[in-house]
Amino acid sequence: MVDMTKPYWFEDVPFEREHQQRIGNVLNIKEYFLRMHKVLKRPDFKFKGETYTTAKIVLQTLKIIENFHASYVLGNPISITGEQNIVKEFNRIYKKGRYNTVDYQIAQDLAKYGNAFEYDYMDNNVVKCHIIPNESAYPVYDDAENYISFVEYWKDADTGTAHYYVYYPDKVQIWKDNVMVSEKPNLTGLPIHYASLDKTAYNFFGDSPMNDLIPIMDKIENLLSKLDDAITTLSMNPLGVCAGRATDASVSKDMCGEMLVFEAGGGFKYASATLDYNSIKLELDNLIQQLYTIACVPSAVVGQSNIANVSEISLKLLFSQSDNRAKQMTKVLKDGFFLRFEYFRKLLALQGKTFTDNDFDEVDVTFNYNRPVDTQSMMNELKTQYDMGAISKQTIIDLSPYTTNTALEMQRLQDKDEVPIQDNNEDKTITLNQGDKNKA
């Protein structure tokens, strides 16, 4: 626990044990995604009197897995639902602040590091988001595990200047070394900390799923690299062995079509190795199977198997593990998004746009998973329910995979039909102004 009564207490935060371990893990994962793999440390060796450069096969499979999970959950924009006016304002903020891209970057950080951090602020009356890199993020918790402050720290590689952005609930201080450069009011609150439900030894931080996958990929890369060396040296370029009296004569390595004469009982042959194909295949196949099982990625997604004429039920079974991982991530994202919406409400209030607590509590988020679905069957089921009078048009628009802005679609329907819009939950009429049109 850092002592915040000290004048420069924030300088001690990056050196706390929990942060040192987490940042070290983050930097290792970052290096891995920059192709600095363990297999690159394989030493070379002597072969036929020359230095043989060993194979160092680097596979970026984990980058595909990370992009898959981020795209699966937030590849399609989220749908914000609730009272028409507040949804319209939030969609406007999403469009101007490029929050759909922000959401995707947060999903990437969660899939890669297990943690993500964002700070929302207002710049020239536009709500924007600053995504804080994991290696620069230091949330501060007290002994009761209450989130009390935040330090964003990095050091300039050229000048060696230490930069500190110190976030308090009511202000933000910017320091360079021991000099405070500026202090600004904090109009929203502390940066939002998204933490995976799989925790590290410290309950504040999420555990990276890459910690389970990198050892498997290291083994696969090492096995494939050794297999490549074995094929190259022992099968394609074997050593020649001569039996009989030794001679100082040499034979050109480029010789082709010549004849060698040996003394009686002598001979010449190539020393080649027979690879145990079945054992190699068994180990490699099991490693790959475990990789995709732990990663919760269908093997068909990365071309490991062929599928055709798959039914809707088969697709759900195929993506069941991906759905489970996605549900875990959406719980974390929803908690962060609801806090973000509270910040939106604070910033909109500064512009004179206020909402009642009841309207704000009705706001919800729907995630549109990027999974192959039979949209025709889904739309037919929605139409059947609508014809039965079981759901409203607004509910259909909320659930439709083709629309993300419910408020805009309802406004367009009103403009077309020139009839009042009936709310989904209560029998009341919602009146919208003709000029209030916004597309997210």
N, C-alpha and C positions, 0 to 999 in steps of 0.2 A: 504494500500500500504506500503510494507516494505521499509525501508531506506537502500539501498544497499551501501551507503557510510560509514556505521558503520563498525568497524573492524570485528565483529562477527554477522553480520546481519542475517545470515542463522539460528541462534538460535531462532530468533523471528518468523520465518515463521510458524512452527507448531502450534503456539498459536494464529494465526489469526482466526477471527470468521468463515470465510467460510471453513477453513480447519478443525476447531474443530467440526463443524456440520457434515461435510462430513465423517470425520474419525470416529466420534461417530456412524453414521449410518452404516458404513462399519463394525465396530466391532460388532454391533448388528446383522447384517446379518450373519457374520461369526459365531457368537455364535449359531444362529438359525440352521445353517447347521451342527453344532456340537451337535445337539439334545438338546440344552438348550431352550426349548419352554416354553411359558407362562403357559401351562396346568400343568407343573410340580410344580407350586406354589399352586395348589389346597390343601386346608387344610384337614386333617383327622378329624373324628368325632367319638363320642361315640355311640355304637350300641350294645344292649343287654349286657350292662355292660362292654364292652371291646372296645378298640380303633380299629375302622375300618379304614383300609388304603384305601383311595379313589383311584379310577381308574385314571390313568394319561396316556392316550393313545397318543403316539407321532407318527405322520405320516411324513415320509420324501418325500412327494409328490413333494415338490418344487425342491428337488434335481433331481428328474426325469424330471421335466419340464425344468430345467436349462440345463441338459444334452441333452434333446431333441432338444432345439434350437441351442445349440453349434454343435451338430452332424448334424442337418438339413442343416446348412450353410457350415460347414467346416469338417464334418465327412469324406467327400471325398476330396482329395487334389485339390487345385486350379489348373487351367491350365493357364500358362503364354504364351501369344502369341505375335508375332511381328517378327522382323528381326532375321534370323536364328542364327547368331553368338551371339548376345546379349541374346537371349532366352536360348541358350545353357549354357552361363556363369551363368545366374541367376538360372537355374535349378541345376547347379553344386553347387552353394552356398546353395541352398535349401537342397540338399542332405547332404552335409558335415556339415552344421550348424543345421540340424534337424529342419528346419523351418516349416515343415508340423505340427509337434507337437506344435511348438510355435504358429502357427495360431490357433490351436484348443484351447490352453490355453487362448489366447486373446479373442476368442469368448466366452469362459466360464466366463471370468471376465466381459465382456460386458453384458452377460445374467444375471449375478449375481449382479454386483455392478453398472452397467451403465457406467463404466470407465475402461480403461486398459492402461498400460504404458509399453513401451519397449525401450531398449537402444541397438543399434547395434555397434559392435566394432570388431577389428581384433586381433586374438590371434594366434601367430605362423603361419601367412599367411592364417588362416582360419577365415572366417567371422562368428561371433556368435551373439547371442541375449541374453540379460539379461532382463527377465520380472520382473518389479518392482512391488512388492505387493501394493495393493491399500492403505493399512494402513500405508505404509512407503513412499508414493508418495506425493510430495508437489510441483506442478508446480507453477511458479511465473509469474504473469502478471502485466503489468504496468497499469496506469490509462486509457490508450487508448486501453486496452485489447490486448496488444501485448505480445506474449510469449517470455520472456527475459532470464529466467534461470529456474533451477530445483534443488530441494533439496530432497535427499533420506535420511530419518532419521529413526533410530530405537534405542532403548536402550537395552543393554544387561541385561537379566533378572537376571543373577547371579552376575555380577560385578557392575551393574548400570552405566556402561560407555555409554555415548551418542555417537553414530556414525553418522557422516554426510558425505554424498557424494554430493558435490556441483558441479553441471554441468553448465558450461558457454558454449557459442557457440564455443570457441576455446580451452578450457581446462577443466580438471576435477580435483577438489581438494578433498582429503580424510582427514577428521578431526576426532579426538577422543577427546571429550570434547573441550577444547580450544587449542589443539595442532594439527597443520597440519602435518599429517604423510607423505603424498606424493602429488605430483602434476604431472599430465600427460597431454599431448596434446590430444585434442578431435578431432579425425580424421573424424568424421561424422557430428554431430550436437547435438542439444538438444534431450532428449528422446521424442519419439513419444507419443502423448496423443490421444488415441481413446476415444471420448466422445459421448454417445448416443444422438440422435436427440431430445429426451425428456429431457429438461433441468431442473435443480433445480432452486432455487431462484437466484443462481449465474450462469450467462450464460456460464461460463467456463466449468462447469461440467455437466455430464449426470445424469439423475435420474434413480435410480435402479427400474426395474420392480417388484422386490420383495416387494417393499413398498406397492404395490397394492394387493399383493397376501397373505402376511403374516397375515393381519387381518382376511381374510376369512378362512385361515387354522386354526387360533387360535379359531375361532367360531366353526368350524367343530370338532376340537379335544375336545373342551369343551363340545359340545353337545353329542358326542359319549361317553365321559367319564362319564357324568351325566347319560346317558341312561344305561351304564353298571352298575353303582351304583344302579340305580332304579331296574333293573332286579335282581341284586344279593340280595339286601336287602328286597325289597317289593314283589317280585314274587317267588324267589327261597328260601328265608329264612325269611318268614313273622313273625311278632310278634303274639304271642298267647294272646287272650283276654278272661278273665273269668268273667262271670256275676253271682252275688250272694254274699253270705257272704264270707268275706276274710278269709283265713286260712294261718297258718304259714308253712303248709306242702309244701314240694318241690317235683317236678317231675324231674326225670333224663332226660336230653336233649337227651340221647341215647335210650330212651324208644321206643320200637316198639312192637305192638301187645298186649299191656296192655289195661285195661278198667278203665275209670274214672267214678265215681258216684257223681253226684251233688245233692244238696238239691232241693226241689221243686221250680221251677221257675228259677233255675240257668242254666248255660250253658257255653260252651266253643267254641270259633271259632278263626280262623286266620284272622288278619287284613291285607288283601292284597289289592294292588292298581291295578286299571285297566288303563293300559297305552293307551293314545290317539294315536294309531298307525298312523292314517291318518295325524294328525297335525305334528307329528314328521317326518314322511316321506316327507311331503310337504316342510318343512323347510330344511331338509337335502338335498333333491334333488335339490332345488333351489340354495343352497349354492354351491353344487358341480358343477351345471351348470354354475353359475357365475364364479367359479374358472377357469374352462376350457375356458370359453369365454374370460375372461380378459387375461388369459395366452396364448391365441391363439394356443391351442393344441387340436387336434381332440380327442374326448373322446374315440374313437376306439383305439387310440395309447396306452392308459393305461388300456385297457380292460373293459371300461365302456359300450361298445356296440359291437355287432357282425356284421361283414360285410362279404359278399360273392358275388362273381361274379360281382364285381364293374367295371364299364367301365372307360375308360380314362377320360371322361368328369366328371364322378362322383368323381373320385379321385382328380381332380383339384378343384372341389367344396368343397370336404371334407378338403383339405389342403389350401383353399384360404386364411384364416386368418393367417395360418403359413407362407404362401408365402408373405403376406403383412409385417409381422414382419421380415421375412428374407430379404426382399428388403430394409427395413430400416437399418438393420444391415450391409448389404453389402455396402451401401453407405458410412457408417462410416469406414468400413474396407478398402474400395478402397482408400479413402483419405489417410489413414495411410500407405497402401501398396505402393502407388505412392511415398510418402516421403521416405519410406524404400528403394525403387529402386534407388532414388537419392543418398542415402547413399551407396548402393551397387556400384553405378557408381564411387563415390569418392574413395572407397576402391580399386576397380579394377584398377583405374587410377594409384594408388600407385604401382601396380604390372606391370605397363606398358601396360595395356589393356584399350584402349580408344574407344569411340563410338561417332559417329556424333550426333548432336542434332536431326536430322530428324529420325535416327534409334531409338534413345531413346524415341522420342515422339510416335513412333508406338507401343511401349510396352503396352499391356493391360492385364487384368486379367479376367478370366471366372470362375464363381463359379458353382460347380456341386452339386446342391441340392440333399440331401439324401432322396428323395421322391420316393415312388413306382411309376414307370412309365412303360408304354408299350414300351419297347425298340425296339421291332420288328417293330411296326408301325413307330416309329421315324426313324429307319434305312431305312425302305422302302421309306419314304418320301425324305430322303437325297439322296438315290439312284435314285429316279425319277428325282430330280433336277439335279443330275450329268449327267444322261442320256440325259437330255434336253440341257445340256451345260450351265446351269444357275449358277453352282458353281464348284469350283475346288476340287481336292483331299485334298488340305491343309485345306480348309474350313470344309470338312467332318470330318477330323481328329480333328480339333478344336472343333467341336460341338459334336463329338462322346462321349458317356458316358464311353466308354471302354479305352480311351487314355487320358493321362494327359501331355505327353511330345511330343508336335508337332514336334519339331526339330529332335528328335531322330527317330520318325516314318518316317519322310520325308527322313532322311539319310538312313534308312533301305530300303525304297522303291527305292532309287537311287542305293544302293548297289545291290539290287536284279535285277532291270531292266537295270541298267547301262545306264540310259538316264537322261538328264538334268531335273531339277525340275522347273516347271513354278510357278512364284509367283502368289498369289491370286488376287492382285489388279492391277498389271502392267504386261505387256507382256515383261518380262525380265527373263534371266536365272540366277539362284543363284548357284554358284559353291561352293561345300563343300569339305573339305579335308577328305581323307579316314580315317585319324587318329583321327579326331575330333568326337569321339563317347562318349556320356555321357548319362546316364540314371538317371532321377530324382528319 
